[in-house]
Amino acid sequence: MDNGPRYWFAAKHYRWGWRMPLTWEGWLLDAIWLVTFIGISPYVQERQHAFKSFGLVFGLLGLFLAIGHWKGEPQRWDD
């Protein structure tokens, strides 16, 4: 068995970010993010609280990127 780290997402070769998930945990994270994003969409469309809407969207995106950075393959800038 491979004793190396088990990454949830593979790194992109030419840009910052990650490609499709490699494991079931990565797919589960994508599904949870999508369901949560769709779930908050009625609150984002309310015009009364624009800053709360931006906070929800960018907070969710920031959390998703933080988990991707934590569990994803390290970025390769020297390829």
N, CA, C and O atoms as a Maestro MAE file, in Angstrom:
{
 s_m_m2io_version
 :::
 2.0.0
}

f_m_ct {
 s_m_title
 :::
 protein
 m_atom[316] {
  # First column is atom index #
  i_m_mmod_type
  r_m_x_coord
  r_m_y_coord
  r_m_z_coord
  i_m_residue_number
  s_m_chain_name
  s_m_pdb_residue_name
  s_m_pdb_atom_name
  i_m_atomic_number
  :::
  1 25 0.824 -1.179 0.000 1 A "MET " " N  " 7
  2 3 0.000 0.000 0.000 1 A "MET " " CA " 6
  3 2 0.873 1.249 0.000 1 A "MET " " C  " 6
  4 15 1.998 1.247 0.498 1 A "MET " " O  " 8
  5 25 0.333 2.293 -0.561 2 A "ASP " " N  " 7
  6 3 1.028 3.572 -0.617 2 A "ASP " " CA " 6
  7 2 0.835 4.312 0.702 2 A "ASP " " C  " 6
  8 15 -0.296 4.539 1.131 2 A "ASP " " O  " 8
  9 25 1.935 4.685 1.341 3 A "ASN " " N  " 7
  10 3 1.862 5.394 2.614 3 A "ASN " " CA " 6
  11 2 1.913 6.904 2.449 3 A "ASN " " C  " 6
  12 15 1.977 7.627 3.444 3 A "ASN " " O  " 8
  13 25 1.885 7.395 1.219 4 A "GLY " " N  " 7
  14 3 1.907 8.832 0.974 4 A "GLY " " CA " 6
  15 2 0.566 9.465 1.298 4 A "GLY " " C  " 6
  16 15 -0.410 8.769 1.577 4 A "GLY " " O  " 8
  17 25 0.525 10.784 1.259 5 A "PRO " " N  " 7
  18 3 -0.744 11.460 1.546 5 A "PRO " " CA " 6
  19 2 -1.806 11.145 0.499 5 A "PRO " " C  " 6
  20 15 -1.499 10.982 -0.682 5 A "PRO " " O  " 8
  21 25 -3.036 11.064 0.936 6 A "ARG " " N  " 7
  22 3 -4.160 10.773 0.050 6 A "ARG " " CA " 6
  23 2 -4.894 12.075 -0.225 6 A "ARG " " C  " 6
  24 15 -5.598 12.592 0.643 6 A "ARG " " O  " 8
  25 25 -4.731 12.598 -1.416 7 A "TYR " " N  " 7
  26 3 -5.329 13.870 -1.775 7 A "TYR " " CA " 6
  27 2 -6.750 13.682 -2.280 7 A "TYR " " C  " 6
  28 15 -7.063 12.692 -2.942 7 A "TYR " " O  " 8
  29 25 -7.609 14.648 -1.958 8 A "TRP " " N  " 7
  30 3 -8.990 14.604 -2.422 8 A "TRP " " CA " 6
  31 2 -9.114 15.195 -3.820 8 A "TRP " " C  " 6
  32 15 -10.004 14.812 -4.579 8 A "TRP " " O  " 8
  33 25 -8.220 16.131 -4.170 9 A "PHE " " N  " 7
  34 3 -8.275 16.824 -5.455 9 A "PHE " " CA " 6
  35 2 -6.887 16.846 -6.082 9 A "PHE " " C  " 6
  36 15 -5.884 16.992 -5.382 9 A "PHE " " O  " 8
  37 25 -6.833 16.701 -7.407 10 A "ALA " " N  " 7
  38 3 -5.562 16.784 -8.135 10 A "ALA " " CA " 6
  39 2 -5.292 18.241 -8.500 10 A "ALA " " C  " 6
  40 15 -6.224 18.989 -8.796 10 A "ALA " " O  " 8
  41 25 -4.025 18.648 -8.482 11 A "ALA " " N  " 7
  42 3 -3.658 20.016 -8.818 11 A "ALA " " CA " 6
  43 2 -3.721 20.225 -10.329 11 A "ALA " " C  " 6
  44 15 -3.476 19.300 -11.102 11 A "ALA " " O  " 8
  45 25 -4.047 21.432 -10.736 12 A "LYS " " N  " 7
  46 3 -3.978 21.790 -12.153 12 A "LYS " " CA " 6
  47 2 -2.520 21.994 -12.523 12 A "LYS " " C  " 6
  48 15 -1.698 22.295 -11.657 12 A "LYS " " O  " 8
  49 25 -2.192 21.837 -13.787 13 A "HIS " " N  " 7
  50 3 -0.803 21.958 -14.209 13 A "HIS " " CA " 6
  51 2 -0.396 23.393 -14.531 13 A "HIS " " C  " 6
  52 15 0.753 23.765 -14.294 13 A "HIS " " O  " 8
  53 25 -1.291 24.196 -15.054 14 A "TYR " " N  " 7
  54 3 -0.891 25.504 -15.556 14 A "TYR " " CA " 6
  55 2 -1.563 26.674 -14.866 14 A "TYR " " C  " 6
  56 15 -1.223 27.822 -15.150 14 A "TYR " " O  " 8
  57 25 -2.499 26.424 -13.977 15 A "ARG " " N  " 7
  58 3 -3.169 27.508 -13.270 15 A "ARG " " CA " 6
  59 2 -3.309 27.127 -11.809 15 A "ARG " " C  " 6
  60 15 -3.076 25.982 -11.423 15 A "ARG " " O  " 8
  61 25 -3.693 28.108 -11.000 16 A "TRP " " N  " 7
  62 3 -3.937 27.836 -9.597 16 A "TRP " " CA " 6
  63 2 -5.290 27.148 -9.454 16 A "TRP " " C  " 6
  64 15 -6.238 27.489 -10.161 16 A "TRP " " O  " 8
  65 25 -5.383 26.203 -8.564 17 A "GLY " " N  " 7
  66 3 -6.651 25.525 -8.317 17 A "GLY " " CA " 6
  67 2 -6.512 24.027 -8.466 17 A "GLY " " C  " 6
  68 15 -5.413 23.488 -8.597 17 A "GLY " " O  " 8
  69 25 -7.665 23.368 -8.442 18 A "TRP " " N  " 7
  70 3 -7.683 21.913 -8.490 18 A "TRP " " CA " 6
  71 2 -8.632 21.436 -9.566 18 A "TRP " " C  " 6
  72 15 -9.557 22.145 -9.961 18 A "TRP " " O  " 8
  73 25 -8.389 20.226 -10.033 19 A "ARG " " N  " 7
  74 3 -9.251 19.599 -11.039 19 A "ARG " " CA " 6
  75 2 -10.352 18.818 -10.347 19 A "ARG " " C  " 6
  76 15 -10.696 19.096 -9.198 19 A "ARG " " O  " 8
  77 25 -10.891 17.858 -11.038 20 A "MET " " N  " 7
  78 3 -11.981 17.036 -10.507 20 A "MET " " CA " 6
  79 2 -11.509 16.259 -9.272 20 A "MET " " C  " 6
  80 15 -10.315 15.996 -9.120 20 A "MET " " O  " 8
  81 25 -12.435 15.897 -8.403 21 A "PRO " " N  " 7
  82 3 -12.071 15.132 -7.204 21 A "PRO " " CA " 6
  83 2 -11.477 13.768 -7.552 21 A "PRO " " C  " 6
  84 15 -11.830 13.147 -8.555 21 A "PRO " " O  " 8
  85 25 -10.569 13.329 -6.693 22 A "LEU " " N  " 7
  86 3 -9.928 12.021 -6.863 22 A "LEU " " CA " 6
  87 2 -10.572 10.942 -5.995 22 A "LEU " " C  " 6
  88 15 -10.500 9.759 -6.326 22 A "LEU " " O  " 8
  89 25 -11.194 11.333 -4.899 23 A "THR " " N  " 7
  90 3 -11.739 10.369 -3.946 23 A "THR " " CA " 6
  91 2 -13.219 10.661 -3.694 23 A "THR " " C  " 6
  92 15 -13.753 11.682 -4.127 23 A "THR " " O  " 8
  93 25 -13.860 9.738 -2.986 24 A "TRP " " N  " 7
  94 3 -15.270 9.937 -2.661 24 A "TRP " " CA " 6
  95 2 -15.455 11.122 -1.726 24 A "TRP " " C  " 6
  96 15 -16.502 11.768 -1.748 24 A "TRP " " O  " 8
  97 25 -14.441 11.419 -0.894 25 A "GLU " " N  " 7
  98 3 -14.551 12.567 -0.005 25 A "GLU " " CA " 6
  99 2 -14.600 13.872 -0.798 25 A "GLU " " C  " 6
  100 15 -15.331 14.795 -0.438 25 A "GLU " " O  " 8
  101 25 -13.825 13.946 -1.870 26 A "GLY " " N  " 7
  102 3 -13.846 15.119 -2.733 26 A "GLY " " CA " 6
  103 2 -15.192 15.280 -3.424 26 A "GLY " " C  " 6
  104 15 -15.718 16.390 -3.517 26 A "GLY " " O  " 8
  105 25 -15.749 14.177 -3.906 27 A "TRP " " N  " 7
  106 3 -17.076 14.233 -4.535 27 A "TRP " " CA " 6
  107 2 -18.134 14.628 -3.521 27 A "TRP " " C  " 6
  108 15 -19.046 15.389 -3.845 27 A "TRP " " O  " 8
  109 25 -18.028 14.119 -2.290 28 A "LEU " " N  " 7
  110 3 -18.977 14.484 -1.251 28 A "LEU " " CA " 6
  111 2 -18.879 15.966 -0.912 28 A "LEU " " C  " 6
  112 15 -19.901 16.625 -0.719 28 A "LEU " " O  " 8
  113 25 -17.669 16.491 -0.838 29 A "LEU " " N  " 7
  114 3 -17.492 17.918 -0.587 29 A "LEU " " CA " 6
  115 2 -18.109 18.748 -1.710 29 A "LEU " " C  " 6
  116 15 -18.768 19.752 -1.438 29 A "LEU " " O  " 8
  117 25 -17.909 18.348 -2.958 30 A "ASP " " N  " 7
  118 3 -18.526 19.053 -4.088 30 A "ASP " " CA " 6
  119 2 -20.053 19.016 -4.000 30 A "ASP " " C  " 6
  120 15 -20.713 20.025 -4.250 30 A "ASP " " O  " 8
  121 25 -20.617 17.855 -3.645 31 A "ALA " " N  " 7
  122 3 -22.069 17.734 -3.548 31 A "ALA " " CA " 6
  123 2 -22.619 18.591 -2.413 31 A "ALA " " C  " 6
  124 15 -23.644 19.251 -2.577 31 A "ALA " " O  " 8
  125 25 -21.946 18.585 -1.263 32 A "ILE " " N  " 7
  126 3 -22.384 19.408 -0.132 32 A "ILE " " CA " 6
  127 2 -22.311 20.883 -0.485 32 A "ILE " " C  " 6
  128 15 -23.211 21.653 -0.148 32 A "ILE " " O  " 8
  129 25 -21.234 21.282 -1.168 33 A "TRP " " N  " 7
  130 3 -21.096 22.686 -1.570 33 A "TRP " " CA " 6
  131 2 -22.218 23.087 -2.518 33 A "TRP " " C  " 6
  132 15 -22.797 24.163 -2.372 33 A "TRP " " O  " 8
  133 25 -22.526 22.239 -3.481 34 A "LEU " " N  " 7
  134 3 -23.578 22.549 -4.448 34 A "LEU " " CA " 6
  135 2 -24.948 22.647 -3.769 34 A "LEU " " C  " 6
  136 15 -25.701 23.585 -4.029 34 A "LEU " " O  " 8
  137 25 -25.269 21.693 -2.911 35 A "VAL " " N  " 7
  138 3 -26.555 21.712 -2.213 35 A "VAL " " CA " 6
  139 2 -26.645 22.940 -1.300 35 A "VAL " " C  " 6
  140 15 -27.696 23.577 -1.227 35 A "VAL " " O  " 8
  141 25 -25.568 23.271 -0.615 36 A "THR " " N  " 7
  142 3 -25.569 24.447 0.257 36 A "THR " " CA " 6
  143 2 -25.709 25.723 -0.553 36 A "THR " " C  " 6
  144 15 -26.442 26.630 -0.158 36 A "THR " " O  " 8
  145 25 -25.018 25.805 -1.678 37 A "PHE " " N  " 7
  146 3 -25.099 26.990 -2.523 37 A "PHE " " CA " 6
  147 2 -26.513 27.173 -3.069 37 A "PHE " " C  " 6
  148 15 -27.028 28.291 -3.099 37 A "PHE " " O  " 8
  149 25 -27.134 26.093 -3.495 38 A "ILE " " N  " 7
  150 3 -28.524 26.170 -3.969 38 A "ILE " " CA " 6
  151 2 -29.453 26.515 -2.800 38 A "ILE " " C  " 6
  152 15 -30.426 27.249 -2.976 38 A "ILE " " O  " 8
  153 25 -29.156 25.993 -1.622 39 A "GLY " " N  " 7
  154 3 -29.976 26.267 -0.454 39 A "GLY " " CA " 6
  155 2 -29.943 27.721 -0.009 39 A "GLY " " C  " 6
  156 15 -30.944 28.236 0.488 39 A "GLY " " O  " 8
  157 25 -28.802 28.392 -0.180 40 A "ILE " " N  " 7
  158 3 -28.725 29.800 0.232 40 A "ILE " " CA " 6
  159 2 -29.159 30.753 -0.878 40 A "ILE " " C  " 6
  160 15 -29.238 31.960 -0.650 40 A "ILE " " O  " 8
  161 25 -29.437 30.242 -2.060 41 A "SER " " N  " 7
  162 3 -29.771 31.120 -3.186 41 A "SER " " CA " 6
  163 2 -31.005 31.997 -2.936 41 A "SER " " C  " 6
  164 15 -31.010 33.135 -3.407 41 A "SER " " O  " 8
  165 25 -32.045 31.550 -2.232 42 A "PRO " " N  " 7
  166 3 -33.152 32.475 -1.958 42 A "PRO " " CA " 6
  167 2 -32.729 33.676 -1.104 42 A "PRO " " C  " 6
  168 15 -33.269 34.771 -1.257 42 A "PRO " " O  " 8
  169 25 -31.757 33.463 -0.200 43 A "TYR " " N  " 7
  170 3 -31.289 34.556 0.643 43 A "TYR " " CA " 6
  171 2 -30.402 35.523 -0.134 43 A "TYR " " C  " 6
  172 15 -30.367 36.718 0.160 43 A "TYR " " O  " 8
  173 25 -29.690 35.004 -1.121 44 A "VAL " " N  " 7
  174 3 -28.810 35.847 -1.930 44 A "VAL " " CA " 6
  175 2 -29.630 36.771 -2.819 44 A "VAL " " C  " 6
  176 15 -29.185 37.877 -3.127 44 A "VAL " " O  " 8
  177 25 -30.799 36.349 -3.232 45 A "GLN " " N  " 7
  178 3 -31.616 37.150 -4.135 45 A "GLN " " CA " 6
  179 2 -32.375 38.263 -3.416 45 A "GLN " " C  " 6
  180 15 -32.940 39.134 -4.077 45 A "GLN " " O  " 8
  181 25 -32.403 38.260 -2.097 46 A "GLU " " N  " 7
  182 3 -33.057 39.335 -1.374 46 A "GLU " " CA " 6
  183 2 -32.242 40.615 -1.506 46 A "GLU " " C  " 6
  184 15 -31.037 40.610 -1.255 46 A "GLU " " O  " 8
  185 25 -32.873 41.690 -1.890 47 A "ARG " " N  " 7
  186 3 -32.171 42.961 -2.108 47 A "ARG " " CA " 6
  187 2 -32.016 43.771 -0.829 47 A "ARG " " C  " 6
  188 15 -31.254 44.737 -0.806 47 A "ARG " " O  " 8
  189 25 -32.713 43.404 0.225 48 A "GLN " " N  " 7
  190 3 -32.674 44.188 1.457 48 A "GLN " " CA " 6
  191 2 -31.343 44.062 2.195 48 A "GLN " " C  " 6
  192 15 -30.898 45.005 2.849 48 A "GLN " " O  " 8
  193 25 -30.727 42.925 2.089 49 A "HIS " " N  " 7
  194 3 -29.495 42.676 2.838 49 A "HIS " " CA " 6
  195 2 -28.392 42.223 1.886 49 A "HIS " " C  " 6
  196 15 -28.000 41.056 1.882 49 A "HIS " " O  " 8
  197 25 -27.907 43.145 1.095 50 A "ALA " " N  " 7
  198 3 -26.904 42.802 0.084 50 A "ALA " " CA " 6
  199 2 -25.601 42.316 0.709 50 A "ALA " " C  " 6
  200 15 -24.990 41.378 0.197 50 A "ALA " " O  " 8
  201 25 -25.162 42.934 1.805 51 A "PHE " " N  " 7
  202 3 -23.893 42.532 2.411 51 A "PHE " " CA " 6
  203 2 -23.979 41.152 3.049 51 A "PHE " " C  " 6
  204 15 -22.997 40.411 3.055 51 A "PHE " " O  " 8
  205 25 -25.139 40.802 3.582 52 A "LYS " " N  " 7
  206 3 -25.318 39.448 4.108 52 A "LYS " " CA " 6
  207 2 -25.260 38.432 2.966 52 A "LYS " " C  " 6
  208 15 -24.705 37.345 3.123 52 A "LYS " " O  " 8
  209 25 -25.829 38.789 1.831 53 A "SER " " N  " 7
  210 3 -25.791 37.897 0.671 53 A "SER " " CA " 6
  211 2 -24.365 37.689 0.196 53 A "SER " " C  " 6
  212 15 -23.952 36.558 -0.060 53 A "SER " " O  " 8
  213 25 -23.606 38.779 0.075 54 A "PHE " " N  " 7
  214 3 -22.204 38.655 -0.333 54 A "PHE " " CA " 6
  215 2 -21.406 37.865 0.697 54 A "PHE " " C  " 6
  216 15 -20.526 37.082 0.338 54 A "PHE " " O  " 8
  217 25 -21.711 38.071 1.970 55 A "GLY " " N  " 7
  218 3 -21.024 37.325 3.021 55 A "GLY " " CA " 6
  219 2 -21.298 35.837 2.937 55 A "GLY " " C  " 6
  220 15 -20.392 35.026 3.129 55 A "GLY " " O  " 8
  221 25 -22.540 35.469 2.653 56 A "LEU " " N  " 7
  222 3 -22.876 34.052 2.510 56 A "LEU " " CA " 6
  223 2 -22.140 33.424 1.328 56 A "LEU " " C  " 6
  224 15 -21.543 32.355 1.456 56 A "LEU " " O  " 8
  225 25 -22.189 34.094 0.180 57 A "VAL " " N  " 7
  226 3 -21.577 33.536 -1.030 57 A "VAL " " CA " 6
  227 2 -20.059 33.454 -0.880 57 A "VAL " " C  " 6
  228 15 -19.467 32.404 -1.129 57 A "VAL " " O  " 8
  229 25 -19.429 34.551 -0.475 58 A "PHE " " N  " 7
  230 3 -17.967 34.543 -0.370 58 A "PHE " " CA " 6
  231 2 -17.477 33.722 0.818 58 A "PHE " " C  " 6
  232 15 -16.379 33.167 0.775 58 A "PHE " " O  " 8
  233 25 -18.276 33.641 1.871 59 A "GLY " " N  " 7
  234 3 -17.916 32.773 2.992 59 A "GLY " " CA " 6
  235 2 -17.934 31.309 2.586 59 A "GLY " " C  " 6
  236 15 -17.038 30.544 2.943 59 A "GLY " " O  " 8
  237 25 -18.963 30.923 1.837 60 A "LEU " " N  " 7
  238 3 -19.053 29.547 1.346 60 A "LEU " " CA " 6
  239 2 -17.920 29.236 0.367 60 A "LEU " " C  " 6
  240 15 -17.319 28.163 0.423 60 A "LEU " " O  " 8
  241 25 -17.637 30.168 -0.516 61 A "LEU " " N  " 7
  242 3 -16.543 29.979 -1.470 61 A "LEU " " CA " 6
  243 2 -15.197 29.906 -0.754 61 A "LEU " " C  " 6
  244 15 -14.357 29.074 -1.099 61 A "LEU " " O  " 8
  245 25 -14.987 30.765 0.234 62 A "GLY " " N  " 7
  246 3 -13.740 30.743 1.001 62 A "GLY " " CA " 6
  247 2 -13.547 29.446 1.755 62 A "GLY " " C  " 6
  248 15 -12.441 28.908 1.812 62 A "GLY " " O  " 8
  249 25 -14.629 28.941 2.336 63 A "LEU " " N  " 7
  250 3 -14.555 27.665 3.043 63 A "LEU " " CA " 6
  251 2 -14.218 26.522 2.088 63 A "LEU " " C  " 6
  252 15 -13.403 25.658 2.410 63 A "LEU " " O  " 8
  253 25 -14.844 26.522 0.920 64 A "PHE " " N  " 7
  254 3 -14.571 25.500 -0.085 64 A "PHE " " CA " 6
  255 2 -13.107 25.557 -0.550 64 A "PHE " " C  " 6
  256 15 -12.462 24.518 -0.693 64 A "PHE " " O  " 8
  257 25 -12.589 26.756 -0.784 65 A "LEU " " N  " 7
  258 3 -11.196 26.897 -1.206 65 A "LEU " " CA " 6
  259 2 -10.224 26.516 -0.101 65 A "LEU " " C  " 6
  260 15 -9.169 25.944 -0.375 65 A "LEU " " O  " 8
  261 25 -10.567 26.826 1.145 66 A "ALA " " N  " 7
  262 3 -9.699 26.455 2.267 66 A "ALA " " CA " 6
  263 2 -9.608 24.938 2.413 66 A "ALA " " C  " 6
  264 15 -8.524 24.400 2.640 66 A "ALA " " O  " 8
  265 25 -10.736 24.251 2.283 67 A "ILE " " N  " 7
  266 3 -10.714 22.789 2.362 67 A "ILE " " CA " 6
  267 2 -9.958 22.214 1.169 67 A "ILE " " C  " 6
  268 15 -9.211 21.248 1.322 67 A "ILE " " O  " 8
  269 25 -10.141 22.798 -0.019 68 A "GLY " " N  " 7
  270 3 -9.395 22.348 -1.196 68 A "GLY " " CA " 6
  271 2 -7.903 22.531 -1.024 68 A "GLY " " C  " 6
  272 15 -7.119 21.675 -1.436 68 A "GLY " " O  " 8
  273 25 -7.503 23.634 -0.422 69 A "HIS " " N  " 7
  274 3 -6.078 23.879 -0.178 69 A "HIS " " CA " 6
  275 2 -5.530 22.896 0.857 69 A "HIS " " C  " 6
  276 15 -4.394 22.435 0.745 69 A "HIS " " O  " 8
  277 25 -6.338 22.582 1.855 70 A "TRP " " N  " 7
  278 3 -5.927 21.681 2.922 70 A "TRP " " CA " 6
  279 2 -5.844 20.232 2.438 70 A "TRP " " C  " 6
  280 15 -4.884 19.532 2.761 70 A "TRP " " O  " 8
  281 25 -6.839 19.773 1.668 71 A "LYS " " N  " 7
  282 3 -6.913 18.371 1.274 71 A "LYS " " CA " 6
  283 2 -6.527 18.116 -0.181 71 A "LYS " " C  " 6
  284 15 -6.535 16.968 -0.625 71 A "LYS " " O  " 8
  285 25 -6.190 19.164 -0.928 72 A "GLY " " N  " 7
  286 3 -5.813 18.996 -2.329 72 A "GLY " " CA " 6
  287 2 -4.317 18.796 -2.502 72 A "GLY " " C  " 6
  288 15 -3.520 19.067 -1.603 72 A "GLY " " O  " 8
  289 25 -3.968 18.322 -3.662 73 A "GLU " " N  " 7
  290 3 -2.566 18.120 -4.022 73 A "GLU " " CA " 6
  291 2 -1.864 19.478 -4.062 73 A "GLU " " C  " 6
  292 15 -2.457 20.454 -4.521 73 A "GLU " " O  " 8
  293 25 -0.606 19.565 -3.588 74 A "PRO " " N  " 7
  294 3 0.092 20.857 -3.633 74 A "PRO " " CA " 6
  295 2 0.235 21.373 -5.055 74 A "PRO " " C  " 6
  296 15 0.343 20.600 -6.007 74 A "PRO " " O  " 8
  297 25 0.233 22.699 -5.180 75 A "GLN " " N  " 7
  298 3 0.349 23.334 -6.492 75 A "GLN " " CA " 6
  299 2 1.755 23.125 -7.039 75 A "GLN " " C  " 6
  300 15 2.731 23.142 -6.290 75 A "GLN " " O  " 8
  301 25 1.850 22.928 -8.353 76 A "ARG " " N  " 7
  302 3 3.148 22.704 -9.003 76 A "ARG " " CA " 6
  303 2 3.407 23.869 -9.964 76 A "ARG " " C  " 6
  304 15 2.877 23.897 -11.074 76 A "ARG " " O  " 8
  305 25 4.216 24.815 -9.530 77 A "TRP " " N  " 7
  306 3 4.494 25.994 -10.349 77 A "TRP " " CA " 6
  307 2 5.734 25.812 -11.221 77 A "TRP " " C  " 6
  308 15 5.963 26.608 -12.133 77 A "TRP " " O  " 8
  309 25 6.521 24.800 -10.964 78 A "ASP " " N  " 7
  310 3 7.782 24.651 -11.691 78 A "ASP " " CA " 6
  311 2 7.719 23.633 -12.830 78 A "ASP " " C  " 6
  312 15 8.763 23.305 -13.393 78 A "ASP " " O  " 8
  313 25 6.556 23.126 -13.191 79 A "ASP " " N  " 7
  314 3 6.437 22.150 -14.287 79 A "ASP " " CA " 6
  315 2 6.596 22.795 -15.625 79 A "ASP " " C  " 6
  316 15 6.524 22.117 -16.649 79 A "ASP " " O  " 8
  :::
 }
 m_bond[315] {
  # First column is bond index #
  i_m_from
  i_m_to
  i_m_order
  :::
  1 1 2 1
  2 2 3 1
  3 3 4 2
  4 3 5 1
  5 5 6 1
  6 6 7 1
  7 7 8 2
  8 7 9 1
  9 9 10 1
  10 10 11 1
  11 11 12 2
  12 11 13 1
  13 13 14 1
  14 14 15 1
  15 15 16 2
  16 15 17 1
  17 17 18 1
  18 18 19 1
  19 19 20 2
  20 19 21 1
  21 21 22 1
  22 22 23 1
  23 23 24 2
  24 23 25 1
  25 25 26 1
  26 26 27 1
  27 27 28 2
  28 27 29 1
  29 29 30 1
  30 30 31 1
  31 31 32 2
  32 31 33 1
  33 33 34 1
  34 34 35 1
  35 35 36 2
  36 35 37 1
  37 37 38 1
  38 38 39 1
  39 39 40 2
  40 39 41 1
  41 41 42 1
  42 42 43 1
  43 43 44 2
  44 43 45 1
  45 45 46 1
  46 46 47 1
  47 47 48 2
  48 47 49 1
  49 49 50 1
  50 50 51 1
  51 51 52 2
  52 51 53 1
  53 53 54 1
  54 54 55 1
  55 55 56 2
  56 55 57 1
  57 57 58 1
  58 58 59 1
  59 59 60 2
  60 59 61 1
  61 61 62 1
  62 62 63 1
  63 63 64 2
  64 63 65 1
  65 65 66 1
  66 66 67 1
  67 67 68 2
  68 67 69 1
  69 69 70 1
  70 70 71 1
  71 71 72 2
  72 71 73 1
  73 73 74 1
  74 74 75 1
  75 75 76 2
  76 75 77 1
  77 77 78 1
  78 78 79 1
  79 79 80 2
  80 79 81 1
  81 81 82 1
  82 82 83 1
  83 83 84 2
  84 83 85 1
  85 85 86 1
  86 86 87 1
  87 87 88 2
  88 87 89 1
  89 89 90 1
  90 90 91 1
  91 91 92 2
  92 91 93 1
  93 93 94 1
  94 94 95 1
  95 95 96 2
  96 95 97 1
  97 97 98 1
  98 98 99 1
  99 99 100 2
  100 99 101 1
  101 101 102 1
  102 102 103 1
  103 103 104 2
  104 103 105 1
  105 105 106 1
  106 106 107 1
  107 107 108 2
  108 107 109 1
  109 109 110 1
  110 110 111 1
  111 111 112 2
  112 111 113 1
  113 113 114 1
  114 114 115 1
  115 115 116 2
  116 115 117 1
  117 117 118 1
  118 118 119 1
  119 119 120 2
  120 119 121 1
  121 121 122 1
  122 122 123 1
  123 123 124 2
  124 123 125 1
  125 125 126 1
  126 126 127 1
  127 127 128 2
  128 127 129 1
  129 129 130 1
  130 130 131 1
  131 131 132 2
  132 131 133 1
  133 133 134 1
  134 134 135 1
  135 135 136 2
  136 135 137 1
  137 137 138 1
  138 138 139 1
  139 139 140 2
  140 139 141 1
  141 141 142 1
  142 142 143 1
  143 143 144 2
  144 143 145 1
  145 145 146 1
  146 146 147 1
  147 147 148 2
  148 147 149 1
  149 149 150 1
  150 150 151 1
  151 151 152 2
  152 151 153 1
  153 153 154 1
  154 154 155 1
  155 155 156 2
  156 155 157 1
  157 157 158 1
  158 158 159 1
  159 159 160 2
  160 159 161 1
  161 161 162 1
  162 162 163 1
  163 163 164 2
  164 163 165 1
  165 165 166 1
  166 166 167 1
  167 167 168 2
  168 167 169 1
  169 169 170 1
  170 170 171 1
  171 171 172 2
  172 171 173 1
  173 173 174 1
  174 174 175 1
  175 175 176 2
  176 175 177 1
  177 177 178 1
  178 178 179 1
  179 179 180 2
  180 179 181 1
  181 181 182 1
  182 182 183 1
  183 183 184 2
  184 183 185 1
  185 185 186 1
  186 186 187 1
  187 187 188 2
  188 187 189 1
  189 189 190 1
  190 190 191 1
  191 191 192 2
  192 191 193 1
  193 193 194 1
  194 194 195 1
  195 195 196 2
  196 195 197 1
  197 197 198 1
  198 198 199 1
  199 199 200 2
  200 199 201 1
  201 201 202 1
  202 202 203 1
  203 203 204 2
  204 203 205 1
  205 205 206 1
  206 206 207 1
  207 207 208 2
  208 207 209 1
  209 209 210 1
  210 210 211 1
  211 211 212 2
  212 211 213 1
  213 213 214 1
  214 214 215 1
  215 215 216 2
  216 215 217 1
  217 217 218 1
  218 218 219 1
  219 219 220 2
  220 219 221 1
  221 221 222 1
  222 222 223 1
  223 223 224 2
  224 223 225 1
  225 225 226 1
  226 226 227 1
  227 227 228 2
  228 227 229 1
  229 229 230 1
  230 230 231 1
  231 231 232 2
  232 231 233 1
  233 233 234 1
  234 234 235 1
  235 235 236 2
  236 235 237 1
  237 237 238 1
  238 238 239 1
  239 239 240 2
  240 239 241 1
  241 241 242 1
  242 242 243 1
  243 243 244 2
  244 243 245 1
  245 245 246 1
  246 246 247 1
  247 247 248 2
  248 247 249 1
  249 249 250 1
  250 250 251 1
  251 251 252 2
  252 251 253 1
  253 253 254 1
  254 254 255 1
  255 255 256 2
  256 255 257 1
  257 257 258 1
  258 258 259 1
  259 259 260 2
  260 259 261 1
  261 261 262 1
  262 262 263 1
  263 263 264 2
  264 263 265 1
  265 265 266 1
  266 266 267 1
  267 267 268 2
  268 267 269 1
  269 269 270 1
  270 270 271 1
  271 271 272 2
  272 271 273 1
  273 273 274 1
  274 274 275 1
  275 275 276 2
  276 275 277 1
  277 277 278 1
  278 278 279 1
  279 279 280 2
  280 279 281 1
  281 281 282 1
  282 282 283 1
  283 283 284 2
  284 283 285 1
  285 285 286 1
  286 286 287 1
  287 287 288 2
  288 287 289 1
  289 289 290 1
  290 290 291 1
  291 291 292 2
  292 291 293 1
  293 293 294 1
  294 294 295 1
  295 295 296 2
  296 295 297 1
  297 297 298 1
  298 298 299 1
  299 299 300 2
  300 299 301 1
  301 301 302 1
  302 302 303 1
  303 303 304 2
  304 303 305 1
  305 305 306 1
  306 306 307 1
  307 307 308 2
  308 307 309 1
  309 309 310 1
  310 310 311 1
  311 311 312 2
  312 311 313 1
  313 313 314 1
  314 314 315 1
  315 315 316 2
  :::
 }
}
